Amino acid sequence: MDLRSEQLADGVEKISLVGRMDSIGGHDIDMRFAALVATRKLLAVVDMSEVSFLASIGIRTLVINARAQSSRGGVMALANPQPLVAEVLKMAGIDTIIPVYPDVDTACSALMAAAESR
């Protein structure tokens, strides 16, 4: 599993995940993902468009880091999951904990609106 990060012009940190978020893939990115998301307040959008599989370990990584971000006063959202990954997120109820958007632009707009309302 691969993780890429970039700062977008509107101040949102875009984190792109690539590969399978199974036990091996989740382990590969867990520490780097936490270092990006859980250690500082930010607006973070996680681009899930290239995640082909999501297991419970990957769900755990997402939820723990979203909660850590929230406790710091920031917001994390997921964007553009593939259909099978979106189904897993919905079945596990993750979409009620972490907002899921159809694309990165929509997620960024929602994050900006959430930040302004705080």
N, CA, C and O atoms as a GROMACS GRO file, in nm:
protein
  472
    1MET      N    1   0.084  -0.117   0.000
    1MET     CA    2   0.000   0.000   0.000
    1MET      C    3   0.089   0.123   0.000
    1MET      O    4   0.195   0.125   0.062
    2ASP      N    5   0.044   0.225  -0.070
    2ASP     CA    6   0.120   0.349  -0.081
    2ASP      C    7   0.036   0.464  -0.028
    2ASP      O    8  -0.086   0.460  -0.033
    3LEU      N    9   0.104   0.565   0.022
    3LEU     CA   10   0.040   0.685   0.076
    3LEU      C   11   0.113   0.806   0.020
    3LEU      O   12   0.236   0.815   0.028
    4ARG      N   13   0.036   0.899  -0.036
    4ARG     CA   14   0.093   1.024  -0.086
    4ARG      C   15   0.016   1.139  -0.022
    4ARG      O   16  -0.105   1.129   0.002
    5SER      N   17   0.087   1.247   0.006
    5SER     CA   18   0.024   1.362   0.070
    5SER      C   19   0.060   1.488  -0.006
    5SER      O   20   0.173   1.504  -0.054
    6GLU      N   21  -0.037   1.579  -0.016
    6GLU     CA   22  -0.009   1.709  -0.078
    6GLU      C   23  -0.100   1.814  -0.015
    6GLU      O   24  -0.214   1.787   0.023
    7GLN      N   25  -0.046   1.933  -0.004
    7GLN     CA   26  -0.123   2.047   0.047
    7GLN      C   27  -0.194   2.112  -0.071
    7GLN      O   28  -0.131   2.154  -0.167
    8LEU      N   29  -0.327   2.120  -0.063
    8LEU     CA   30  -0.404   2.184  -0.169
    8LEU      C   31  -0.410   2.334  -0.144
    8LEU      O   32  -0.386   2.380  -0.033
    9ALA      N   33  -0.443   2.409  -0.248
    9ALA     CA   34  -0.442   2.555  -0.241
    9ALA      C   35  -0.535   2.611  -0.134
    9ALA      O   36  -0.508   2.718  -0.078
   10ASP      N   37  -0.643   2.541  -0.105
   10ASP     CA   38  -0.739   2.593  -0.007
   10ASP      C   39  -0.705   2.554   0.136
   10ASP      O   40  -0.789   2.570   0.225
   11GLY      N   41  -0.585   2.504   0.160
   11GLY     CA   42  -0.543   2.469   0.295
   11GLY      C   43  -0.580   2.329   0.339
   11GLY      O   44  -0.558   2.292   0.454
   12VAL      N   45  -0.636   2.252   0.250
   12VAL     CA   46  -0.675   2.115   0.281
   12VAL      C   47  -0.556   2.023   0.252
   12VAL      O   48  -0.490   2.036   0.150
   13GLU      N   49  -0.532   1.931   0.342
   13GLU     CA   50  -0.429   1.828   0.323
   13GLU      C   51  -0.496   1.710   0.253
   13GLU      O   52  -0.587   1.648   0.308
   14LYS      N   53  -0.450   1.680   0.133
   14LYS     CA   54  -0.504   1.566   0.058
   14LYS      C   55  -0.411   1.448   0.078
   14LYS      O   56  -0.291   1.456   0.050
   15ILE      N   57  -0.466   1.339   0.126
   15ILE     CA   58  -0.390   1.217   0.147
   15ILE      C   59  -0.447   1.111   0.054
   15ILE      O   60  -0.563   1.072   0.066
   16SER      N   61  -0.366   1.066  -0.039
   16SER     CA   62  -0.409   0.966  -0.136
   16SER      C   63  -0.357   0.830  -0.093
   16SER      O   64  -0.237   0.812  -0.068
   17LEU      N   65  -0.448   0.734  -0.083
   17LEU     CA   66  -0.412   0.597  -0.049
   17LEU      C   67  -0.424   0.512  -0.174
   17LEU      O   68  -0.519   0.526  -0.251
   18VAL      N   69  -0.326   0.423  -0.194
   18VAL     CA   70  -0.323   0.339  -0.314
   18VAL      C   71  -0.295   0.196  -0.273
   18VAL      O   72  -0.195   0.167  -0.207
   19GLY      N   73  -0.385   0.105  -0.312
   19GLY     CA   74  -0.362  -0.036  -0.285
   19GLY      C   75  -0.471  -0.098  -0.201
   19GLY      O   76  -0.585  -0.050  -0.198
   20ARG      N   77  -0.435  -0.204  -0.132
   20ARG     CA   78  -0.529  -0.279  -0.048
   20ARG      C   79  -0.507  -0.243   0.098
   20ARG      O   80  -0.396  -0.252   0.150
   21MET      N   81  -0.615  -0.202   0.164
   21MET     CA   82  -0.608  -0.174   0.308
   21MET      C   83  -0.646  -0.300   0.384
   21MET      O   84  -0.747  -0.305   0.455
   22ASP      N   85  -0.562  -0.402   0.368
   22ASP     CA   86  -0.578  -0.526   0.443
   22ASP      C   87  -0.471  -0.528   0.552
   22ASP      O   88  -0.412  -0.424   0.581
   23SER      N   89  -0.446  -0.642   0.612
   23SER     CA   90  -0.350  -0.644   0.724
   23SER      C   91  -0.210  -0.600   0.681
   23SER      O   92  -0.142  -0.532   0.756
   24ILE      N   93  -0.168  -0.639   0.563
   24ILE     CA   94  -0.035  -0.600   0.516
   24ILE      C   95  -0.034  -0.453   0.475
   24ILE      O   96   0.052  -0.377   0.519
   25GLY      N   97  -0.129  -0.412   0.391
   25GLY     CA   98  -0.135  -0.274   0.344
   25GLY      C   99  -0.159  -0.176   0.458
   25GLY      O  100  -0.098  -0.069   0.462
   26GLY      N  101  -0.247  -0.212   0.550
   26GLY     CA  102  -0.274  -0.126   0.665
   26GLY      C  103  -0.149  -0.106   0.749
   26GLY      O  104  -0.121   0.004   0.795
   27HIS      N  105  -0.075  -0.213   0.769
   27HIS     CA  106   0.050  -0.205   0.846
   27HIS      C  107   0.151  -0.115   0.775
   27HIS      O  108   0.224  -0.040   0.839
   28ASP      N  109   0.155  -0.124   0.642
   28ASP     CA  110   0.249  -0.044   0.564
   28ASP      C  111   0.230   0.106   0.584
   28ASP      O  112   0.328   0.181   0.584
   29ILE      N  113   0.106   0.151   0.600
   29ILE     CA  114   0.080   0.296   0.606
   29ILE      C  115   0.040   0.347   0.743
   29ILE      O  116   0.034   0.468   0.763
   30ASP      N  117   0.013   0.259   0.837
   30ASP     CA  118  -0.045   0.300   0.965
   30ASP      C  119   0.031   0.412   1.034
   30ASP      O  120  -0.030   0.512   1.072
   31MET      N  121   0.160   0.399   1.050
   31MET     CA  122   0.239   0.500   1.122
   31MET      C  123   0.248   0.631   1.043
   31MET      O  124   0.236   0.739   1.101
   32ARG      N  125   0.269   0.622   0.912
   32ARG     CA  126   0.277   0.743   0.830
   32ARG      C  127   0.144   0.816   0.826
   32ARG      O  128   0.139   0.939   0.830
   33PHE      N  129   0.034   0.740   0.818
   33PHE     CA  130  -0.098   0.800   0.815
   33PHE      C  131  -0.125   0.872   0.947
   33PHE      O  132  -0.173   0.986   0.948
   34ALA      N  133  -0.096   0.807   1.057
   34ALA     CA  134  -0.116   0.868   1.189
   34ALA      C  135  -0.029   0.993   1.205
   34ALA      O  136  -0.074   1.093   1.262
   35ALA      N  137   0.094   0.989   1.157
   35ALA     CA  138   0.182   1.106   1.168
   35ALA      C  139   0.125   1.224   1.091
   35ALA      O  140   0.141   1.339   1.134
   36LEU      N  141   0.061   1.199   0.979
   36LEU     CA  142   0.002   1.307   0.899
   36LEU      C  143  -0.128   1.360   0.960
   36LEU      O  144  -0.150   1.481   0.964
   37VAL      N  145  -0.213   1.270   1.007
   37VAL     CA  146  -0.349   1.308   1.044
   37VAL      C  147  -0.368   1.331   1.193
   37VAL      O  148  -0.437   1.426   1.231
   38ALA      N  149  -0.311   1.249   1.277
   38ALA     CA  150  -0.346   1.251   1.419
   38ALA      C  151  -0.263   1.347   1.502
   38ALA      O  152  -0.297   1.373   1.618
   39THR      N  153  -0.156   1.400   1.447
   39THR     CA  154  -0.063   1.477   1.530
   39THR      C  155  -0.082   1.628   1.525
   39THR      O  156  -0.019   1.701   1.602
   40ARG      N  157  -0.170   1.676   1.437
   40ARG     CA  158  -0.190   1.821   1.426
   40ARG      C  159  -0.330   1.850   1.376
   40ARG      O  160  -0.394   1.766   1.312
   41LYS      N  161  -0.378   1.969   1.405
   41LYS     CA  162  -0.511   2.010   1.360
   41LYS      C  163  -0.505   2.043   1.212
   41LYS      O  164  -0.420   2.120   1.168
   42LEU      N  165  -0.596   1.985   1.135
   42LEU     CA  166  -0.601   2.017   0.993
   42LEU      C  167  -0.735   1.978   0.932
   42LEU      O  168  -0.818   1.913   0.995
   43LEU      N  169  -0.753   2.020   0.810
   43LEU     CA  170  -0.864   1.975   0.727
   43LEU      C  171  -0.803   1.869   0.636
   43LEU      O  172  -0.718   1.900   0.553
   44ALA      N  173  -0.846   1.745   0.650
   44ALA     CA  174  -0.785   1.635   0.575
   44ALA      C  175  -0.889   1.564   0.491
   44ALA      O  176  -0.994   1.523   0.541
   45VAL      N  177  -0.859   1.550   0.364
   45VAL     CA  178  -0.942   1.468   0.276
   45VAL      C  179  -0.859   1.348   0.234
   45VAL      O  180  -0.747   1.362   0.184
   46VAL      N  181  -0.915   1.230   0.254
   46VAL     CA  182  -0.846   1.107   0.220
   46VAL      C  183  -0.906   1.056   0.089
   46VAL      O  184  -1.022   1.013   0.084
   47ASP      N  185  -0.826   1.062  -0.017
   47ASP     CA  186  -0.869   1.016  -0.149
   47ASP      C  187  -0.859   0.863  -0.152
   47ASP      O  188  -0.750   0.807  -0.148
   48MET      N  189  -0.975   0.799  -0.158
   48MET     CA  190  -0.983   0.653  -0.155
   48MET      C  191  -1.001   0.593  -0.295
   48MET      O  192  -1.027   0.473  -0.308
   49SER      N  193  -0.986   0.674  -0.399
   49SER     CA  194  -1.017   0.630  -0.536
   49SER      C  195  -0.932   0.513  -0.582
   49SER      O  196  -0.972   0.438  -0.671
   50GLU      N  197  -0.814   0.496  -0.524
   50GLU     CA  198  -0.725   0.387  -0.567
   50GLU      C  199  -0.710   0.279  -0.460
   50GLU      O  200  -0.616   0.199  -0.465
   51VAL      N  201  -0.804   0.277  -0.364
   51VAL     CA  202  -0.806   0.169  -0.265
   51VAL      C  203  -0.898   0.061  -0.321
   51VAL      O  204  -1.018   0.083  -0.339
   52SER      N  205  -0.841  -0.057  -0.347
   52SER     CA  206  -0.919  -0.164  -0.411
   52SER      C  207  -0.984  -0.258  -0.312
   52SER      O  208  -1.074  -0.334  -0.349
   53PHE      N  209  -0.942  -0.255  -0.185
   53PHE     CA  210  -0.996  -0.347  -0.084
   53PHE      C  211  -0.982  -0.281   0.052
   53PHE      O  212  -0.881  -0.218   0.081
   54LEU      N  213  -1.084  -0.296   0.136
   54LEU     CA  214  -1.082  -0.238   0.270
   54LEU      C  215  -1.124  -0.343   0.371
   54LEU      O  216  -1.238  -0.390   0.370
   55ALA      N  217  -1.031  -0.380   0.458
   55ALA     CA  218  -1.057  -0.477   0.564
   55ALA      C  219  -1.072  -0.404   0.697
   55ALA      O  220  -1.055  -0.282   0.705
   56SER      N  221  -1.103  -0.479   0.802
   56SER     CA  222  -1.126  -0.419   0.933
   56SER      C  223  -1.006  -0.341   0.985
   56SER      O  224  -1.023  -0.240   1.053
   57ILE      N  225  -0.885  -0.385   0.954
   57ILE     CA  226  -0.766  -0.312   0.999
   57ILE      C  227  -0.760  -0.175   0.934
   57ILE      O  228  -0.718  -0.078   0.997
   58GLY      N  229  -0.800  -0.165   0.808
   58GLY     CA  230  -0.804  -0.036   0.739
   58GLY      C  231  -0.911   0.053   0.797
   58GLY      O  232  -0.890   0.174   0.813
   59ILE      N  233  -1.026  -0.004   0.828
   59ILE     CA  234  -1.134   0.072   0.891
   59ILE      C  235  -1.086   0.127   1.024
   59ILE      O  236  -1.112   0.243   1.057
   60ARG      N  237  -1.018   0.044   1.101
   60ARG     CA  238  -0.964   0.087   1.231
   60ARG      C  239  -0.871   0.207   1.215
   60ARG      O  240  -0.881   0.304   1.290
   61THR      N  241  -0.782   0.200   1.118
   61THR     CA  242  -0.689   0.311   1.092
   61THR      C  243  -0.765   0.439   1.062
   61THR      O  244  -0.732   0.545   1.115
   62LEU      N  245  -0.866   0.431   0.977
   62LEU     CA  246  -0.944   0.549   0.941
   62LEU      C  247  -1.017   0.608   1.061
   62LEU      O  248  -1.012   0.728   1.084
   63VAL      N  249  -1.084   0.523   1.138
   63VAL     CA  250  -1.165   0.571   1.251
   63VAL      C  251  -1.078   0.630   1.360
   63VAL      O  252  -1.108   0.738   1.411
   64ILE      N  253  -0.971   0.563   1.398
   64ILE     CA  254  -0.883   0.614   1.504
   64ILE      C  255  -0.827   0.751   1.466
   64ILE      O  256  -0.823   0.842   1.549
   65ASN      N  257  -0.784   0.766   1.343
   65ASN     CA  258  -0.724   0.891   1.301
   65ASN      C  259  -0.828   1.002   1.281
   65ASN      O  260  -0.798   1.119   1.306
   66ALA      N  261  -0.947   0.967   1.238
   66ALA     CA  262  -1.054   1.067   1.227
   66ALA      C  263  -1.092   1.119   1.366
   66ALA      O  264  -1.115   1.239   1.384
   67ARG      N  265  -1.099   1.030   1.462
   67ARG     CA  266  -1.131   1.071   1.600
   67ARG      C  267  -1.019   1.156   1.659
   67ARG      O  268  -1.046   1.254   1.728
   68ALA      N  269  -0.896   1.120   1.631
   68ALA     CA  270  -0.782   1.200   1.680
   68ALA      C  271  -0.786   1.339   1.619
   68ALA      O  272  -0.761   1.438   1.687
   69GLN      N  273  -0.817   1.346   1.490
   69GLN     CA  274  -0.825   1.475   1.422
   69GLN      C  275  -0.938   1.560   1.482
   69GLN      O  276  -0.921   1.680   1.505
   70SER      N  277  -1.050   1.498   1.507
   70SER     CA  278  -1.164   1.568   1.566
   70SER      C  279  -1.130   1.622   1.705
   70SER      O  280  -1.170   1.733   1.740
   71SER      N  281  -1.058   1.543   1.784
   71SER     CA  282  -1.022   1.588   1.919
   71SER      C  283  -0.926   1.706   1.916
   71SER      O  284  -0.915   1.779   2.014
   72ARG      N  285  -0.856   1.726   1.805
   72ARG     CA  286  -0.766   1.840   1.789
   72ARG      C  287  -0.838   1.961   1.728
   72ARG      O  288  -0.778   2.068   1.713
   73GLY      N  289  -0.965   1.943   1.695
   73GLY     CA  290  -1.041   2.053   1.636
   73GLY      C  291  -1.040   2.056   1.486
   73GLY      O  292  -1.089   2.152   1.425
   74GLY      N  293  -0.986   1.953   1.424
   74GLY     CA  294  -0.982   1.944   1.279
   74GLY      C  295  -1.094   1.855   1.227
   74GLY      O  296  -1.179   1.808   1.303
   75VAL      N  297  -1.091   1.832   1.097
   75VAL     CA  298  -1.194   1.749   1.033
   75VAL      C  299  -1.127   1.660   0.929
   75VAL      O  300  -1.038   1.704   0.857
   76MET      N  301  -1.173   1.535   0.922
   76MET     CA  302  -1.125   1.443   0.820
   76MET      C  303  -1.245   1.390   0.743
   76MET      O  304  -1.349   1.360   0.802
   77ALA      N  305  -1.231   1.378   0.612
   77ALA     CA  306  -1.335   1.323   0.526
   77ALA      C  307  -1.273   1.225   0.428
   77ALA      O  308  -1.154   1.232   0.398
   78LEU      N  309  -1.356   1.134   0.379
   78LEU     CA  310  -1.314   1.038   0.278
   78LEU      C  311  -1.374   1.079   0.145
   78LEU      O  312  -1.486   1.131   0.140
   79ALA      N  313  -1.301   1.055   0.037
   79ALA     CA  314  -1.350   1.094  -0.095
   79ALA      C  315  -1.331   0.984  -0.197
   79ALA      O  316  -1.230   0.913  -0.197
   80ASN      N  317  -1.431   0.970  -0.284
   80ASN     CA  318  -1.423   0.891  -0.404
   80ASN      C  319  -1.387   0.744  -0.383
   80ASN      O  320  -1.301   0.692  -0.454
   81PRO      N  321  -1.452   0.674  -0.287
   81PRO     CA  322  -1.422   0.532  -0.273
   81PRO      C  323  -1.477   0.452  -0.391
   81PRO      O  324  -1.584   0.485  -0.444
   82GLN      N  325  -1.405   0.348  -0.431
   82GLN     CA  326  -1.455   0.257  -0.533
   82GLN      C  327  -1.582   0.191  -0.480
   82GLN      O  328  -1.601   0.184  -0.358
   83PRO      N  329  -1.670   0.142  -0.568
   83PRO     CA  330  -1.799   0.088  -0.524
   83PRO      C  331  -1.791  -0.018  -0.413
   83PRO      O  332  -1.868  -0.012  -0.318
   84LEU      N  333  -1.700  -0.114  -0.423
   84LEU     CA  334  -1.690  -0.216  -0.319
   84LEU      C  335  -1.642  -0.158  -0.186
   84LEU      O  336  -1.688  -0.199  -0.080
   85VAL      N  337  -1.549  -0.065  -0.193
   85VAL     CA  338  -1.499   0.001  -0.072
   85VAL      C  339  -1.610   0.087  -0.011
   85VAL      O  340  -1.627   0.088   0.111
   86ALA      N  341  -1.685   0.158  -0.094
   86ALA     CA  342  -1.797   0.238  -0.045
   86ALA      C  343  -1.901   0.150   0.025
   86ALA      O  344  -1.958   0.190   0.127
   87GLU      N  345  -1.924   0.032  -0.030
   87GLU     CA  346  -2.019  -0.061   0.030
   87GLU      C  347  -1.971  -0.106   0.168
   87GLU      O  348  -2.050  -0.114   0.262
   88VAL      N  349  -1.843  -0.136   0.180
   88VAL     CA  350  -1.787  -0.176   0.310
   88VAL      C  351  -1.801  -0.061   0.410
   88VAL      O  352  -1.840  -0.084   0.525
   89LEU      N  353  -1.769   0.061   0.368
   89LEU     CA  354  -1.782   0.177   0.457
   89LEU      C  355  -1.926   0.193   0.506
   89LEU      O  356  -1.950   0.221   0.623
   90LYS      N  357  -2.020   0.175   0.415
   90LYS     CA  358  -2.162   0.189   0.450
   90LYS      C  359  -2.208   0.075   0.542
   90LYS      O  360  -2.274   0.099   0.642
   91MET      N  361  -2.172  -0.048   0.507
   91MET     CA  362  -2.214  -0.164   0.587
   91MET      C  363  -2.157  -0.158   0.728
   91MET      O  364  -2.223  -0.199   0.823
   92ALA      N  365  -2.036  -0.106   0.743
   92ALA     CA  366  -1.972  -0.096   0.874
   92ALA      C  367  -2.019   0.029   0.950
   92ALA      O  368  -1.986   0.046   1.068
   93GLY      N  369  -2.096   0.115   0.885
   93GLY     CA  370  -2.145   0.237   0.950
   93GLY      C  371  -2.041   0.346   0.959
   93GLY      O  372  -2.061   0.444   1.030
   94ILE      N  373  -1.931   0.332   0.887
   94ILE     CA  374  -1.823   0.430   0.893
   94ILE      C  375  -1.868   0.564   0.834
   94ILE      O  376  -1.822   0.670   0.876
   95ASP      N  377  -1.960   0.557   0.736
   95ASP     CA  378  -2.009   0.681   0.676
   95ASP      C  379  -2.088   0.767   0.774
   95ASP      O  380  -2.117   0.883   0.745
   96THR      N  381  -2.124   0.711   0.890
   96THR     CA  382  -2.190   0.790   0.995
   96THR      C  383  -2.089   0.852   1.091
   96THR      O  384  -2.122   0.941   1.170
   97ILE      N  385  -1.965   0.804   1.085
   97ILE     CA  386  -1.858   0.854   1.172
   97ILE      C  387  -1.767   0.951   1.096
   97ILE      O  388  -1.730   1.057   1.147
   98ILE      N  389  -1.732   0.913   0.973
   98ILE     CA  390  -1.646   0.994   0.887
   98ILE      C  391  -1.726   1.025   0.761
   98ILE      O  392  -1.771   0.934   0.693
   99PRO      N  393  -1.744   1.152   0.729
   99PRO     CA  394  -1.820   1.183   0.607
   99PRO      C  395  -1.750   1.130   0.482
   99PRO      O  396  -1.628   1.136   0.470
  100VAL      N  397  -1.832   1.078   0.391
  100VAL     CA  398  -1.782   1.022   0.265
  100VAL      C  399  -1.842   1.104   0.151
  100VAL      O  400  -1.964   1.124   0.146
  101TYR      N  401  -1.759   1.150   0.060
  101TYR     CA  402  -1.802   1.233  -0.053
  101TYR      C  403  -1.766   1.166  -0.184
  101TYR      O  404  -1.672   1.087  -0.189
  102PRO      N  405  -1.839   1.199  -0.292
  102PRO     CA  406  -1.816   1.133  -0.420
  102PRO      C  407  -1.685   1.173  -0.489
  102PRO      O  408  -1.636   1.100  -0.575
  103ASP      N  409  -1.629   1.288  -0.452
  103ASP     CA  410  -1.503   1.330  -0.514
  103ASP      C  411  -1.428   1.426  -0.420
  103ASP      O  412  -1.483   1.474  -0.321
  104VAL      N  413  -1.304   1.451  -0.454
  104VAL     CA  414  -1.217   1.533  -0.370
  104VAL      C  415  -1.267   1.677  -0.362
  104VAL      O  416  -1.264   1.737  -0.254
  105ASP      N  417  -1.313   1.733  -0.474
  105ASP     CA  418  -1.360   1.872  -0.473
  105ASP      C  419  -1.478   1.892  -0.380
  105ASP      O  420  -1.483   1.989  -0.305
  106THR      N  421  -1.574   1.800  -0.384
  106THR     CA  422  -1.690   1.809  -0.295
  106THR      C  423  -1.648   1.795  -0.150
  106THR      O  424  -1.698   1.867  -0.063
  107ALA      N  425  -1.555   1.703  -0.123
  107ALA     CA  426  -1.505   1.685   0.013
  107ALA      C  427  -1.435   1.811   0.062
  107ALA      O  428  -1.454   1.852   0.177
  108CYS      N  429  -1.354   1.873  -0.023
  108CYS     CA  430  -1.283   1.996   0.015
  108CYS      C  431  -1.382   2.108   0.047
  108CYS      O  432  -1.365   2.179   0.146
  109SER      N  433  -1.485   2.122  -0.035
  109SER     CA  434  -1.586   2.225  -0.010
  109SER      C  435  -1.656   2.202   0.123
  109SER      O  436  -1.680   2.296   0.199
  110ALA      N  437  -1.689   2.076   0.151
  110ALA     CA  438  -1.756   2.044   0.277
  110ALA      C  439  -1.664   2.069   0.397
  110ALA      O  440  -1.710   2.117   0.501
  111LEU      N  441  -1.536   2.036   0.383
  111LEU     CA  442  -1.441   2.060   0.492
  111LEU      C  443  -1.427   2.210   0.519
  111LEU      O  444  -1.424   2.253   0.634
  112MET      N  445  -1.419   2.288   0.413
  112MET     CA  446  -1.406   2.434   0.428
  112MET      C  447  -1.530   2.491   0.499
  112MET      O  448  -1.518   2.576   0.587
  113ALA      N  449  -1.649   2.444   0.459
  113ALA     CA  450  -1.773   2.490   0.522
  113ALA      C  451  -1.777   2.451   0.669
  113ALA      O  452  -1.820   2.529   0.753
  114ALA      N  453  -1.731   2.329   0.700
  114ALA     CA  454  -1.729   2.284   0.839
  114ALA      C  455  -1.633   2.367   0.922
  114ALA      O  456  -1.662   2.400   1.037
  115ALA      N  457  -1.519   2.402   0.864
  115ALA     CA  458  -1.420   2.483   0.936
  115ALA      C  459  -1.473   2.622   0.962
  115ALA      O  460  -1.448   2.679   1.068
  116GLU      N  461  -1.546   2.678   0.867
  116GLU     CA  462  -1.601   2.813   0.884
  116GLU      C  463  -1.711   2.819   0.988
  116GLU      O  464  -1.732   2.922   1.051
  117SER      N  465  -1.783   2.706   1.006
  117SER     CA  466  -1.894   2.705   1.101
  117SER      C  467  -1.849   2.679   1.243
  117SER      O  468  -1.930   2.686   1.336
  118ARG      N  469  -1.721   2.650   1.263
  118ARG     CA  470  -1.669   2.620   1.398
  118ARG      C  471  -1.632   2.744   1.471
  118ARG      O  472  -1.588   2.738   1.586
   0.00000   0.00000   0.00000
